[in-house]
Amino acid sequence: MFEFTSYLGLFLAAFAAATLLPMQSEAVLATMLVSEHYVPLILLAVATAGNVLGSVANWALGIGVEHFKHKRWFPVSEAKLEKSQSFYQRYGYWSLLLSWVPIIGDPITLVAGVMREPFWRFLLLVSLAKGGRYLLLTLLVLGSMP
């Protein structure tokens, strides 16, 4: 039971870290890897799945965000939204490979939804980016252990 809740905690940390919430999942993954109580491949899969699904939530929010952009309570100015859209138009779907980067990655996934990026391409590129980051972190942590 403890093992399941630990994996669930990693999944939730990775999911939250992929949303616009200021969270971090790398420390959770690294700590679990160092403990040597968990299967590294399962940790990698769980962290990647949580992080990708968090990005999917951003994409879905992006699809509906334009309905609310004229509301007074909307948290992003129309100018910032347009600036983000022009960035995405300039660099296109390849910018999704930066979805793993702190601070800029989460908004890119939201703007991909605003720009109606096809879901299959979104999922493929974000999975590569986020899975690649967790794979690199896993290899670094395991490689530094005695």
C-alpha positions in Angstrom: 0.0 0.0 0.0 2.8 2.4 0.9 4.4 1.8 -2.5 1.2 2.7 -4.4 0.7 5.9 -2.5 4.3 6.9 -3.1 3.9 6.4 -6.8 0.6 8.3 -6.7 2.4 11.1 -4.9 5.0 11.3 -7.6 2.2 11.3 -10.3 0.3 14.1 -8.5 3.6 16.1 -8.1 4.4 15.7 -11.8 0.9 16.5 -12.8 0.8 19.7 -10.7 4.2 20.7 -11.9 3.0 20.7 -15.5 0.1 23.0 -14.8 0.5 26.7 -14.3 0.9 26.1 -10.5 4.5 26.8 -9.2 5.4 23.2 -8.4 8.5 21.0 -8.9 8.5 17.3 -9.4 12.2 16.7 -10.2 13.1 16.7 -6.5 10.4 14.1 -5.7 11.7 11.8 -8.5 15.3 12.2 -7.5 14.5 11.5 -3.8 12.6 8.3 -4.8 15.4 7.2 -7.1 18.1 7.7 -4.4 16.1 5.8 -1.8 16.5 2.6 -4.0 13.0 1.4 -2.8 11.4 1.8 -6.2 11.8 0.5 -9.7 13.5 3.3 -11.7 11.6 2.5 -14.9 8.2 2.7 -13.1 9.2 6.0 -11.6 10.2 7.3 -15.0 6.9 6.2 -16.5 4.8 7.5 -13.6 6.5 10.9 -13.6 6.3 11.2 -17.4 2.6 10.3 -17.4 1.7 12.7 -14.7 3.6 15.6 -16.3 2.2 14.9 -19.8 -1.4 14.7 -18.4 -0.8 18.0 -16.6 0.2 19.5 -20.0 -2.9 18.0 -21.6 -5.0 19.9 -18.9 -3.2 23.1 -20.0 -3.9 22.3 -23.7 -7.6 21.7 -22.8 -7.8 25.0 -20.9 -6.2 26.8 -23.8 -9.0 25.6 -26.1 -11.6 27.3 -24.0 -9.6 30.3 -22.8 -10.6 32.6 -25.6 -14.2 32.5 -24.5 -13.3 34.4 -21.4 -10.5 36.8 -22.6 -12.9 39.8 -22.6 -14.0 39.3 -19.0 -12.8 41.7 -16.4 -11.6 39.0 -14.1 -9.5 37.2 -16.8 -6.0 36.9 -15.4 -4.1 37.5 -18.7 -4.3 40.8 -20.6 -5.4 40.5 -24.2 -2.0 42.0 -25.3 -0.1 39.2 -23.5 -2.3 36.5 -25.0 -1.7 38.0 -28.5 2.0 38.1 -27.8 2.0 34.4 -26.8 0.0 33.5 -29.9 2.5 35.3 -32.2 5.4 33.5 -30.5 3.6 30.2 -31.2 2.9 31.2 -34.8 6.5 32.2 -35.3 8.1 29.0 -33.9 5.2 26.6 -34.5 4.6 23.3 -32.9 8.3 22.6 -32.5 8.2 25.0 -29.6 6.4 22.2 -27.7 9.8 20.6 -27.4 10.5 23.4 -24.9 7.5 22.3 -22.8 9.9 20.8 -20.2 11.6 24.2 -19.5 10.7 25.9 -16.3 8.6 29.1 -16.5 8.1 29.0 -20.3 7.0 25.4 -20.8 3.6 25.5 -19.1 2.4 28.6 -21.0 3.5 27.1 -24.3 1.3 24.1 -23.7 -1.7 26.4 -22.9 -1.1 28.5 -26.0 -0.9 25.3 -28.1 -4.5 24.8 -27.0 -5.4 28.3 -27.9 -3.9 27.8 -31.3 -5.8 24.6 -31.7 -2.7 22.4 -32.1 -3.8 18.9 -33.2 -3.9 16.7 -30.1 -1.9 13.9 -31.6 1.0 16.1 -32.5 0.8 18.0 -29.1 0.8 14.7 -27.2 3.8 13.3 -29.2 6.0 16.4 -28.9 5.2 17.0 -25.2 5.7 13.3 -24.4 9.1 13.4 -26.0 10.2 16.6 -24.3 8.9 15.7 -20.8 9.9 12.0 -21.0 13.4 13.0 -22.2 13.9 15.4 -19.3 12.9 12.7 -16.8 15.0 10.1 -18.5 18.0 12.4 -18.4 17.4 13.2 -14.7 17.0 9.5 -13.9 20.3 8.7 -15.7 22.1 11.5 -13.9 20.8 10.5 -10.5 21.5 6.7 -11.0 24.9 7.4 -12.5 26.0 9.5 -9.6 25.1 6.8 -7.0 27.8 4.5 -5.7 
